């Protein structure tokens, strides 16, 4: 498959197919090859016009999408992204990744993704509310608790989910768990905001444990994190809780570096300001008493080449945020564990660098495995909605931890089972393991249901 007009989707497709072809899967089970051309085409793509009224009383028009990619394992499940970069290639790549990511959680969820090229930055609450109502007016007929359950993503947080849910409820006269990431008083789940960041750290916990035979933990590790949104914030807080030192956060305009370690007070200040779409540069200036002398803000850079010696790297911002040269810099800086809190956070060149250094105990975990905690707790939210119950923070956190630990073991064991080689260090390719494990589960369901024969 060659899709030059869809580079992001082409990259995600190539990653999966390469991982499968470089393993022994097709040699041992040649029938699985039949699944590739079927699973790579969405079951349905919905594109619609979103026309809405801004605060000046003018009409604005945006392009809305929902890619319902695969329902073999359950209702379509995946976030909505409101960002000017949204297009079909981006949403197809995210939806394609979501199929296998959802499979790795062990929960009954298919894969999908949606969104709009609307930019919420600089918009008033009233404009965002009117936009969400207009967006849901088009989307409502295609979603439902047993059909398609969207969630938030970049540009879609708790406020937006609330507006979308309220609009759906009024239009359909139906209160159901049709969106996840809801408020706690109306069907949301505890630990959902924290889930992606926490889950990524839980996954890396198992990587460290396995690689060192249980001799090491996060304690004393220097951890570089990119991004400063929801995922990065909670990954940072969990790393700090486990005894690690967080040496960076970032946004699209620059990086915040702290050799002595970012502290929870700083993360909380960033979290509050990011709700108002403020940049890290603005936050550092406005909260100078918290940041002055303790951190350095560097404009126009990503953190990877600026953090010095580092043990763990967690890309938690957006796709393709680690280049080949940055990957080499991380390896040279002593980085042993790379796990993506973002989707497809590393370029092909970066992944090649990480994989080539497994013999030097460098271990890379792709986003479809390392960041599946977010959608896992969305699945737990769906379960709570179906049962009309609410679980405690401790219950949800324990379930999340178990899902991430099980996901790691599944990726690890699958990589060993189907690997054509093992690096000298004995570390199997988690990239290969994650892709194969997710693919097999989806493929088996598609055979059983007659979608492939």
C-alpha positions in Angstrom: 0.0 0.0 0.0 1.4 3.4 -1.1 -0.4 6.5 0.0 1.8 9.5 -0.6 -1.1 11.9 0.2 -1.5 10.3 3.7 2.0 10.3 5.1 1.1 9.8 8.8 -1.2 6.9 8.0 1.5 5.4 5.6 4.0 5.6 8.5 1.7 3.8 10.9 0.8 1.1 8.3 4.5 0.6 7.4 5.4 0.2 11.1 2.8 -2.6 11.6 3.6 -4.5 8.4 7.3 -4.3 8.9 7.1 -5.6 12.5 4.9 -8.5 11.3 7.1 -9.3 8.2 10.3 -9.2 10.2 9.0 -11.8 12.6 8.2 -15.5 12.1 4.4 -14.9 12.3 3.7 -15.2 8.6 6.0 -18.2 8.3 4.2 -20.1 11.1 0.7 -18.8 10.3 0.6 -17.7 6.6 -3.2 -17.2 6.8 -2.7 -14.0 8.8 -1.4 -12.3 5.7 -4.9 -12.1 4.4 -5.9 -9.8 7.2 -3.5 -6.9 6.2 -5.4 -5.5 3.2 -8.7 -5.8 5.1 -7.7 -4.3 8.5 -5.9 -1.5 6.8 -9.1 0.0 5.3 -11.6 1.7 7.7 -15.0 0.2 7.9 -16.4 3.7 7.6 -15.2 7.3 7.2 -17.7 10.1 8.1 -16.8 13.6 7.0 -19.1 16.6 7.7 -19.4 20.3 7.7 -19.4 22.2 11.1 -20.8 25.7 10.7 -21.1 27.7 13.9 -21.4 31.3 15.1 -18.5 33.1 16.7 -18.8 35.9 19.3 -19.0 38.6 16.5 -22.1 36.9 15.1 -20.2 35.6 12.1 -20.5 32.2 10.6 -17.3 30.0 10.7 -17.0 26.7 8.9 -14.7 23.8 9.9 -14.2 20.2 8.6 -15.4 17.4 11.0 -14.4 13.7 10.8 -15.0 10.4 12.4 -13.0 7.4 11.2 -14.7 4.2 12.4 -11.8 1.9 11.6 -12.5 -1.6 13.1 -15.2 -3.0 15.3 -14.1 -6.7 15.5 -13.4 -6.5 19.3 -16.2 -4.1 20.3 -17.7 -0.6 19.7 -15.4 1.9 18.0 -13.4 3.6 20.6 -11.0 6.5 20.3 -10.7 10.2 21.0 -11.8 13.4 19.3 -9.0 15.9 18.4 -9.7 19.7 17.9 -6.6 21.1 16.3 -5.8 23.0 13.0 -3.5 20.1 11.9 -6.4 17.6 11.9 -6.9 15.9 8.5 -7.8 12.5 7.3 -4.3 11.2 7.2 -3.7 12.1 10.9 -7.1 10.6 11.9 -6.5 7.4 9.9 -3.1 7.0 11.5 -4.5 7.5 15.0 -7.5 5.3 14.3 -5.3 2.5 12.9 -3.0 2.7 16.0 -6.1 2.7 18.2 -7.3 -0.7 16.8 -4.2 -2.5 18.1 -3.8 -0.3 21.2 -7.3 -1.2 22.3 -6.6 -4.8 21.7 -3.6 -4.7 24.0 -5.8 -3.5 26.9 -7.6 -6.8 26.9 -11.0 -4.9 27.0 -13.8 -5.2 24.4 -13.2 -2.1 22.3 -12.7 -1.6 18.6 -10.7 1.3 17.1 -11.7 4.7 15.8 -10.7 8.4 15.9 -12.3 11.7 15.0 -12.0 15.4 15.3 -12.0 18.7 13.5 -9.6 21.3 12.2 -11.1 23.8 14.7 -8.5 25.7 16.8 -9.8 26.2 20.4 -6.8 28.5 21.4 -8.0 32.1 21.9 -11.6 31.2 21.8 -14.1 32.1 24.5 -16.0 29.6 26.5 -19.2 30.6 24.6 -17.5 30.0 21.3 -16.3 26.6 22.3 -19.7 25.7 23.6 -21.4 26.8 20.4 -18.8 24.9 18.3 -19.2 21.7 20.4 -23.0 21.8 19.9 -22.6 22.3 16.1 -20.0 19.5 15.9 -22.3 17.1 17.9 -25.3 18.0 15.8 -23.5 16.3 12.9 -21.8 13.5 14.9 -24.7 12.4 17.1 -26.4 10.1 14.6 -23.3 8.0 14.1 -22.3 7.3 17.8 -23.8 5.4 20.7 -22.8 3.3 23.8 -22.8 0.1 21.8 -21.8 1.6 18.4 -19.0 4.2 18.8 -17.8 5.8 22.1 -15.5 8.9 21.5 -13.3 10.4 24.2 -11.1 13.5 24.5 -7.7 14.1 22.8 -5.7 17.2 22.0 -7.9 20.2 22.3 -10.7 18.2 23.9 -10.6 18.2 27.7 -13.2 17.9 30.4 -15.0 21.2 29.4 -15.4 20.1 25.8 -16.5 16.6 26.7 -19.2 18.2 28.9 -20.5 20.4 26.2 -20.5 17.5 23.7 -22.3 15.2 26.1 -24.9 17.8 27.0 -25.6 18.4 23.3 -25.8 14.6 22.6 -28.2 14.1 25.5 -30.6 16.9 24.3 -30.5 15.8 20.6 -31.0 12.1 21.3 -33.1 12.3 24.5 -30.8 9.6 25.8 -28.5 9.4 28.8 -25.9 6.8 28.1 -22.1 6.3 28.3 -21.6 7.6 24.8 -18.5 9.7 25.7 -15.7 8.9 28.1 -13.7 11.5 30.1 -17.0 12.7 31.6 -17.3 14.7 34.9 -17.3 12.6 38.1 -20.8 13.6 39.0 -22.3 12.5 35.7 -20.7 9.2 34.8 -17.0 9.8 34.7 -14.3 7.6 36.2 -11.8 8.5 38.8 -8.2 8.2 37.6 -9.3 8.9 34.0 -7.4 12.2 33.7 -4.3 10.6 35.1 -4.5 7.3 33.3 -2.4 7.8 30.2 0.5 9.4 32.1 0.3 7.0 35.0 0.0 4.0 32.6 3.1 4.9 30.6 5.1 5.1 33.8 3.7 1.7 35.0 4.7 0.2 31.7 8.3 1.5 32.1 8.3 0.2 35.7 8.1 -3.3 34.2 10.7 -2.6 31.6 13.2 -1.5 34.2 12.3 -4.4 36.4 12.7 -6.9 33.6 15.9 -5.4 32.2 17.6 -5.3 35.6 16.3 -8.6 37.0 14.3 -6.6 39.6 17.4 -4.8 40.9 16.4 -1.3 39.8 13.3 0.9 39.9 12.5 4.6 39.0 14.3 5.6 42.2 17.2 7.8 41.3 16.5 7.8 37.5 16.7 11.0 35.5 13.6 11.2 33.3 13.2 13.5 30.3 9.5 14.2 29.4 8.2 16.2 26.4 4.8 17.9 26.4 3.1 19.7 29.2 -0.5 18.7 28.7 -2.5 16.1 30.6 -0.2 13.1 29.7 3.1 14.8 30.5 1.8 16.3 33.7 0.6 13.0 35.3 3.6 11.1 34.0 5.8 13.7 35.7 3.9 13.5 39.0 4.0 9.7 39.0 7.8 9.6 38.2 8.4 12.1 41.1 6.2 9.9 43.4 8.3 6.8 42.5 11.6 8.6 43.3 12.7 9.7 39.9 13.9 13.2 38.8 12.0 14.9 36.0 14.4 17.0 34.1 12.2 18.5 31.4 8.7 19.4 30.1 8.0 21.2 26.8 5.4 22.7 24.5 5.2 23.6 20.8 7.2 26.8 21.5 10.1 25.6 23.7 11.4 23.4 26.5 11.6 23.8 30.3 14.8 22.2 31.6 15.6 21.6 35.3 18.8 19.7 36.1 17.8 19.5 39.8 14.3 18.2 39.0 10.9 19.7 38.3 8.7 19.7 41.4 5.0 19.0 41.9 4.3 22.7 42.6 5.6 23.6 39.2 3.5 20.8 37.5 0.4 22.1 39.2 1.1 25.7 38.1 1.5 24.4 34.5 -1.7 22.4 34.7 -3.8 25.3 35.8 -2.3 27.7 33.2 -2.6 25.1 30.3 -6.4 25.1 30.8 -6.2 28.7 29.6 -4.0 27.7 26.7 -1.0 29.6 28.0 2.5 28.7 26.8 5.3 27.5 29.1 7.2 30.8 28.4 4.1 32.8 29.7 3.8 30.5 32.6 7.4 30.9 33.6 7.1 34.7 33.5 3.8 34.9 35.3 4.8 32.4 38.0 8.4 33.6 38.4 8.5 32.9 42.1 7.9 29.2 41.4 10.2 28.8 38.4 12.9 31.5 38.8 16.4 30.1 39.5 15.1 26.5 39.5 14.5 26.0 35.8 15.6 27.2 32.4 13.2 27.9 29.6 14.7 27.5 26.1 12.7 28.8 23.2 12.3 26.9 19.9 13.7 23.6 21.0 12.6 20.1 22.1 14.2 18.8 25.3 16.0 15.7 24.0 19.4 17.4 23.3 19.3 19.8 26.2 18.8 17.5 29.2 22.3 16.1 29.6 22.6 12.7 31.2 19.3 10.9 31.3 18.0 7.3 32.0 14.5 7.4 30.7 12.8 9.4 27.9 9.0 9.8 27.7 7.8 11.6 24.6 4.3 12.8 25.7 3.5 15.6 23.2 2.5 14.6 19.7 3.5 12.4 16.7 7.1 12.4 15.3 8.6 14.4 18.1 11.8 12.5 18.4 14.1 12.7 15.3 16.9 10.3 14.3 19.5 12.8 15.5 17.7 13.4 18.8 17.5 9.6 19.3 21.2 9.3 18.9 21.7 12.2 21.4 19.5 10.4 23.9 21.4 7.1 23.5 24.8 9.0 23.8 23.4 10.6 27.0 22.9 7.2 28.5 19.2 6.8 28.0 18.2 3.1 28.4 14.4 3.3 28.3 12.2 5.1 25.8 8.4 4.8 26.0 5.9 6.9 24.1 3.1 8.6 26.0 2.2 10.2 22.7 1.0 8.3 19.6 3.8 7.5 17.2 6.1 9.9 19.1 9.3 8.8 17.3 10.1 9.1 13.7 11.1 6.0 11.7 14.7 7.1 11.9 14.5 7.4 15.7 13.0 4.0 16.1 15.8 2.5 13.9 18.3 4.1 16.3 16.6 2.7 19.4 16.2 -0.8 17.9 19.8 -0.9 16.7 21.0 -0.2 20.2 19.1 -3.0 22.0 22.4 -4.9 22.3 23.5 -1.9 24.5 20.5 -2.3 26.7 18.5 0.5 25.1 14.8 -0.5 25.1 12.0 1.2 23.2 8.3 0.8 23.8 5.8 2.1 21.1 2.8 4.2 22.0 0.3 1.6 21.1 1.5 -0.3 24.1 3.0 2.2 26.5 0.1 4.7 26.4 -2.8 2.4 26.2 -3.6 3.2 29.9 -5.8 6.1 28.8 -8.1 4.2 26.7 -8.0 1.3 29.2 -9.6 3.5 31.9 -12.0 4.8 29.2 -13.0 1.2 28.9 -13.4 0.9 32.7 -15.5 4.1 32.6 -17.8 2.4 30.0 -18.0 -0.7 32.3 -19.0 1.5 35.3 -21.6 3.3 33.1 -23.1 0.0 32.0 -23.4 -1.2 35.6 -24.4 2.2 37.0 -21.7 2.1 39.6 -18.6 4.1 40.5 -15.3 2.5 41.6 -12.9 4.2 44.0 -9.6 5.7 42.9 -7.8 2.8 44.5 -9.9 0.3 42.6 -9.4 2.0 39.2 -5.7 2.6 39.8 -5.2 -1.1 40.7 -7.1 -2.2 37.5 -5.0 0.2 35.4 -1.8 -1.0 36.9 -2.7 -4.7 36.2 -3.7 -3.8 32.6 -0.3 -2.1 32.0 1.6 -4.9 33.6 -0.3 -7.5 31.7 0.2 -5.5 28.5 4.0 -5.5 29.0 4.2 -9.2 29.7 2.1 -9.9 26.6 4.4 -7.7 24.4 7.5 -9.2 26.0 6.4 -12.8 25.6 5.0 -12.3 22.1 8.3 -10.7 21.0 10.3 -13.7 22.2 7.9 -16.2 20.6 8.0 -14.7 17.1 11.4 -13.1 17.0 13.9 -14.1 14.3 16.7 -12.8 16.5 17.5 -11.6 20.0 19.9 -8.8 20.7 23.0 -9.7 22.7 21.5 -8.2 25.8 18.6 -10.6 25.6 16.1 -7.7 25.3 13.4 -8.6 22.7 11.8 -5.9 20.5 8.8 -4.5 22.3 8.0 -2.7 19.0 7.6 -6.1 17.4 5.8 -7.7 20.4 3.2 -4.9 20.7 2.4 -5.0 17.0 2.1 -8.7 16.7 0.1 -9.2 20.0 -2.4 -6.6 19.0 -2.7 -7.8 15.5 -3.2 -11.4 16.4 -6.1 -10.6 18.7 -7.9 -8.4 16.1 -7.1 -10.9 13.2 -8.6 -13.9 15.1 -11.8 -12.0 15.8 -12.1 -10.9 12.1 -11.6 -14.6 11.0 -14.2 -15.7 13.5 -16.7 -13.1 12.3 -16.2 -13.9 8.6 -14.6 -10.5 7.8 -11.6 -12.4 6.5 -11.8 -16.0 5.2 
